[in-house]
Amino acid sequence: MKKNGAIIIEGHIQGLSNTRSLGELNIPVIVMDTTNCLARYSKYCKHFFKCPPFNSNELADFLIKIAKEMNLKDWVLVPSNDHAVITIAQNRTMLSEYYKFCVPDSDCLNLICDKSQLMKLCGEINIPHPQTFSSYDLEKEINNIKFPVIIKGKKGLTFYKTTGKKAIQAKNITQLNQQINTLPDKCDPESIIIQEIIPDHNKNKTISFAAFCIEGTIFAKWTGIKIREHPHTFGTATFCSSVFITKLDESSQKLMQKLKYTGVCEIEYIFDPTDNTYKLIEINPRTWLWVGLAKKNGVNFAQLLYYYLNKIPLPNTPITIKQHKWIHLMTDIPYSLLALAKFRLSPVSYFKSFLGKIHGAIFSYEDIKPLIVAPFLMFLRFLNKKK
């Protein structure tokens, strides 16, 4: 291929969105994933490769092998997975001989991906964040812990793969100790944190402040909010909406400046009604599941990344405050029905959420094949989980 293109690493919904975002600009796209994926069926995907696990150095070796075999020089790597980001960072020197990419260095990644270090950093630069403890703090900090709390992994994706949950709740110290003692053997006490739960009353949802930064300065930004998720709390988005919250700008810029961050990231906040502050929860050093909604509001993060790395003048990204919404129907419908049955969701709020402009996570008139294969891929994934 004569024109420098991009390799999308992990072709789930965000990978499909990034594939379309670049393909629509006539940028060649190759998709890699460890399994069959949606993005490989996009008309913008020129080639698909099944790759080694994202959290192994074999991925770096595989990327170099593909670059040599296909004569790919200076193609852009767009990882949609934390483990892939870490692997690229760890193999930065040898990969940079073949590819262009924008991932933080290992020290910065460790600060971002280790939630205990991230919360400590937030404290140092006066960014509001949830009260956070290690399992070793319990005895001496017992009188300071505000229950209920959640048990999370210092590194979220690793914790999820080990426990099958993003977080585990505990209402009191007895339940907390029980939950810690019943964690899988692979879940070392040093790998977890205990964090206060910010009251949500089923209305206060996670807010995503997404940014493209250059050496710590935010060049483009966009904000969205989860309206529904699965499971009901601490879950993956099924229905989201664009929002406009200027109060997040100062904290986000302060953090990006401290990290001297370059590239795309998603910073998650939640509003705490007890002190009227937005508290930082975590950072994802990559695009996120519903990145396609940002594009509908005029901020194409995949384009910004590609243009920056290829020294193409960056487009202006005016903020459009239209309340665009995003839905992943195949997860939103069943989990919404479940929430309605358990009275966690009211019929009125459910139907009102469909007012306004809604964009499907997978559907596109111009690129219909991923929608056709999506139910089959979901069924296969369900079967694999049962094995």
C-alpha positions in Angstrom: 0.0 0.0 0.0 1.5 3.3 -1.1 -0.4 5.6 1.2 0.4 5.5 4.9 -2.6 4.1 6.7 -3.6 3.0 10.2 -3.7 -0.3 12.1 -6.7 -0.6 14.5 -5.7 -2.9 17.3 -8.9 -4.5 18.8 -11.9 -4.3 16.5 -14.8 -4.1 18.9 -17.3 -1.3 18.7 -14.7 1.5 19.3 -12.4 -0.2 16.8 -15.3 -0.2 14.3 -15.9 3.5 14.9 -12.2 4.3 14.4 -12.1 2.2 11.2 -15.0 4.1 9.8 -13.6 7.5 11.0 -10.3 6.9 9.1 -11.8 5.0 6.1 -14.2 7.8 5.3 -11.1 10.0 4.9 -9.7 7.6 2.3 -7.0 6.4 4.8 -6.2 2.7 4.4 -7.1 0.7 7.5 -5.9 -2.7 8.7 -7.7 -4.3 11.7 -6.1 -6.7 14.2 -7.8 -8.6 17.0 -7.3 -11.8 19.0 -10.7 -13.1 17.8 -13.2 -12.4 15.1 -14.5 -8.8 15.4 -16.9 -6.3 14.0 -14.4 -4.0 12.4 -13.1 -6.7 10.1 -16.5 -6.6 8.3 -16.4 -2.9 7.6 -16.0 -2.0 4.0 -13.2 0.3 5.1 -11.1 -2.6 6.4 -8.6 -3.5 3.8 -7.1 -6.5 5.7 -7.8 -8.4 8.9 -5.2 -10.3 11.0 -5.7 -12.5 14.0 -3.0 -11.4 16.4 -1.4 -12.7 19.6 -2.7 -11.6 23.0 -2.6 -7.8 23.6 -0.7 -8.2 26.8 2.2 -10.1 25.3 5.4 -9.1 23.6 4.4 -11.4 20.8 2.0 -8.7 19.7 5.0 -6.4 19.1 6.8 -9.1 17.2 3.6 -9.8 15.1 3.3 -6.1 14.3 6.9 -6.0 13.0 6.3 -9.2 11.0 3.3 -7.6 9.3 5.1 -4.4 8.6 7.9 -6.3 6.8 5.6 -8.6 4.9 3.3 -5.8 3.7 6.0 -3.1 3.4 4.1 -0.9 5.8 6.3 2.1 6.6 5.2 4.8 9.1 1.7 3.5 9.5 -0.2 4.7 12.6 -1.1 2.3 15.4 -4.5 3.0 17.0 -4.9 0.7 20.0 -8.4 0.4 21.6 -7.3 -1.8 24.5 -5.3 -0.9 27.7 -3.1 -4.0 27.4 -2.2 -3.1 23.8 -1.3 0.4 24.8 1.1 -1.0 27.5 2.6 -3.5 25.1 3.3 -0.8 22.5 4.8 1.5 25.2 7.1 -1.3 26.5 8.3 -2.1 23.0 8.5 1.6 21.9 12.1 1.5 20.6 11.7 -1.4 18.1 8.2 -0.6 17.0 9.1 3.1 16.2 11.4 1.8 13.5 8.2 0.7 11.6 5.2 2.6 13.0 4.0 5.9 14.3 2.0 6.0 17.5 1.0 8.2 20.4 1.1 6.3 23.6 2.5 7.6 27.0 5.8 6.3 28.2 5.8 3.5 30.7 6.2 5.8 33.7 3.2 7.9 32.7 1.2 4.8 31.9 1.9 3.4 35.4 0.6 6.6 36.9 -2.5 6.4 34.8 -3.3 2.7 34.9 -2.5 2.1 38.6 -5.5 3.7 40.3 -3.8 4.0 43.6 -1.0 6.1 42.1 -3.5 8.1 40.1 -5.6 9.0 43.2 -2.4 9.9 45.0 -1.4 12.2 42.1 -4.9 13.8 42.2 -4.4 14.6 45.9 -1.0 16.2 45.2 -2.4 18.6 42.6 -5.7 19.2 44.4 -8.1 17.4 42.0 -11.2 16.1 43.8 -11.3 12.3 43.8 -13.0 9.5 45.9 -11.6 8.5 49.2 -9.2 5.6 48.4 -7.4 3.0 50.6 -5.3 -0.1 50.1 -6.2 -3.4 51.8 -3.3 -2.8 54.1 -4.9 0.5 55.3 -8.0 -1.1 56.7 -7.0 -1.6 60.3 -5.5 1.9 60.9 -8.0 3.8 58.7 -11.2 1.9 59.8 -12.6 5.0 61.5 -12.1 7.2 58.4 -13.7 4.9 55.8 -17.0 6.1 54.5 -19.3 3.1 53.8 -20.5 1.8 51.4 -17.3 1.2 49.5 -16.2 -0.7 46.4 -13.3 -3.1 45.8 -11.6 -2.3 42.6 -8.4 -3.4 40.9 -5.5 -1.0 40.8 -5.4 -2.0 37.2 -9.0 -2.3 36.1 -8.8 -4.6 33.1 -6.7 -7.1 34.9 -9.1 -7.1 37.9 -12.1 -7.6 35.5 -10.4 -10.5 33.7 -9.7 -12.1 37.1 -13.0 -11.6 38.9 -15.5 -11.1 36.0 -16.5 -7.8 37.7 -15.4 -4.2 37.4 -16.1 -3.6 41.1 -17.5 -5.3 44.2 -19.6 -3.5 46.8 -19.4 -3.7 50.5 -21.8 -2.0 53.0 -19.7 -2.4 56.1 -16.4 -3.5 57.5 -17.6 -7.1 58.0 -18.8 -7.4 54.5 -15.7 -5.8 53.2 -13.4 -8.3 54.9 -15.6 -11.1 53.6 -15.4 -9.9 50.0 -11.7 -9.5 50.2 -11.3 -13.0 51.6 -13.4 -14.5 48.8 -11.5 -12.9 46.0 -9.9 -15.4 43.6 -6.3 -16.5 44.5 -5.0 -14.7 41.4 -6.2 -11.4 42.9 -3.4 -10.4 45.2 -4.3 -8.0 48.0 -1.6 -5.6 46.7 -3.5 -5.4 43.4 -6.7 -4.0 44.9 -8.0 -0.7 46.3 -11.0 0.2 48.4 -12.9 3.3 47.4 -15.9 5.2 48.7 -19.0 5.0 46.6 -20.2 8.4 45.4 -24.1 8.6 45.9 -25.9 8.3 42.5 -29.6 7.9 43.4 -29.9 6.2 39.9 -29.4 9.6 38.3 -25.8 10.6 39.0 -23.9 8.9 36.2 -20.3 8.6 35.0 -19.2 11.5 32.9 -16.5 11.1 30.2 -14.2 14.1 29.4 -12.4 13.1 26.3 -9.4 15.0 25.0 -6.7 15.1 22.4 -3.6 16.7 24.0 -0.2 17.9 22.7 2.5 17.9 25.4 -0.1 18.5 28.2 -2.2 21.1 26.4 -5.7 20.1 25.4 -6.2 20.8 21.7 -9.7 19.2 21.4 -12.3 18.1 23.9 -15.7 16.6 24.2 -17.9 15.4 27.1 -20.5 12.7 27.3 -22.5 11.0 30.1 -23.6 7.4 30.6 -27.3 7.1 30.9 -27.6 3.4 31.0 -25.0 0.6 31.6 -24.6 -3.0 32.3 -24.5 -4.2 34.9 -26.6 -1.6 36.5 -23.7 0.0 38.4 -20.0 0.2 37.5 -20.8 -1.2 34.1 -20.2 -0.8 30.4 -22.2 1.9 28.6 -25.3 0.9 26.6 -26.9 4.3 26.2 -25.1 7.7 26.4 -25.6 11.3 25.6 -23.4 14.3 24.8 -23.3 17.0 27.6 -21.6 20.3 28.1 -19.9 20.7 31.5 -17.2 23.5 31.6 -16.4 22.7 35.3 -14.3 19.7 34.1 -12.0 21.8 32.0 -9.7 23.1 34.8 -9.1 19.7 36.5 -8.6 17.9 33.2 -6.1 20.5 32.0 -4.3 20.5 35.3 -3.9 16.7 35.1 -2.8 16.6 31.5 -0.3 19.4 32.1 1.2 17.4 35.0 1.5 14.3 32.9 2.7 16.2 29.9 0.2 14.0 28.0 0.2 13.7 24.2 -2.5 11.7 22.4 -6.1 10.7 23.0 -7.5 10.0 26.5 -10.8 9.6 28.3 -11.0 11.0 31.8 -13.9 9.7 33.9 -15.6 11.8 36.5 -18.7 11.5 38.8 -20.5 14.3 40.5 -20.6 14.1 44.3 -23.7 15.8 45.7 -22.3 15.8 49.2 -19.8 18.5 48.4 -20.9 19.6 44.9 -17.7 18.6 43.2 -16.9 16.4 40.1 -14.5 13.7 41.3 -12.0 12.0 39.0 -12.4 8.2 38.8 -9.9 7.0 36.2 -8.2 7.7 32.9 -8.2 5.5 29.8 -5.1 6.3 27.6 -6.9 5.5 24.4 -10.3 5.8 22.6 -13.2 4.3 24.5 -16.4 2.3 23.7 -18.6 5.2 22.5 -16.0 7.3 20.8 -18.3 7.4 17.8 -20.6 9.8 19.7 -17.8 12.4 19.9 -17.5 12.3 16.1 -21.2 13.1 15.8 -20.5 16.3 17.8 -17.7 17.3 15.5 -14.6 15.8 17.3 -13.0 13.0 15.3 -10.4 11.7 17.7 -9.1 9.1 15.2 -8.6 11.8 12.6 -6.8 14.1 15.1 -4.4 11.3 16.0 -3.6 10.3 12.4 -3.1 13.9 11.3 -0.9 14.8 14.2 1.4 11.9 13.7 1.6 12.6 10.0 2.2 16.3 10.5 -1.0 17.3 8.7 -2.6 20.5 9.9 -5.2 19.7 12.5 -8.8 20.6 11.8 -10.7 23.0 13.9 -13.0 21.2 16.3 -15.8 23.5 17.4 -17.9 22.2 20.2 -21.5 21.5 19.1 -23.8 21.4 22.1 -26.6 19.4 20.4 -27.7 16.6 22.6 -26.7 13.7 20.4 -27.2 10.2 21.9 -25.6 6.8 21.3 -27.1 3.4 21.8 -25.9 -0.2 21.6 -29.2 -1.8 21.0 -28.1 -5.4 21.5 -27.1 -4.7 25.1 -29.4 -1.8 25.9 -32.7 -3.6 25.2 -32.1 -6.7 27.4 -30.5 -4.8 30.2 -33.1 -2.1 30.1 -35.9 -4.7 30.3 -34.1 -6.3 33.3 -33.8 -2.9 35.0 -37.5 -2.2 34.3 -38.5 -5.5 35.8 -36.5 -4.8 38.9 -37.9 -1.2 39.2 -34.4 0.3 38.8 -35.6 2.1 35.7 -38.9 3.8 35.2 -40.9 3.4 32.0 -41.2 7.2 31.7 -37.5 7.9 31.9 -36.8 5.0 29.5 -39.0 6.2 26.8 -38.1 9.9 27.3 -34.4 9.0 26.7 -35.3 8.3 23.1 -36.2 11.9 22.4 -33.7 13.6 20.1 -31.1 12.5 17.7 -29.9 8.9 18.4 -26.9 7.2 16.7 -26.5 3.4 16.7 -23.2 1.9 18.0 -23.0 -0.4 15.0 -25.5 0.8 12.4 -24.4 2.8 9.4 -26.3 3.2 6.1 -23.0 3.4 4.2 -21.4 0.4 6.0 -24.1 -2.1 6.8 -22.3 -5.4 7.0 -21.1 -5.1 10.6 -24.7 -4.8 11.7 -25.6 -8.0 9.9 -22.9 -10.0 11.5 -23.1 -8.5 14.9 -25.8 -10.9 16.4 -23.7 -13.9 15.2 -20.5 -12.5 16.8 -22.4 -11.8 20.0 -23.8 -15.3 20.1 -20.3 -16.8 19.5 -18.8 -14.7 22.3 -21.6 -15.9 24.6 -20.8 -19.5 23.8 -17.1 -19.0 24.4 -17.8 -17.5 27.8 -19.8 -20.6 28.7 -16.9 -22.9 27.9 
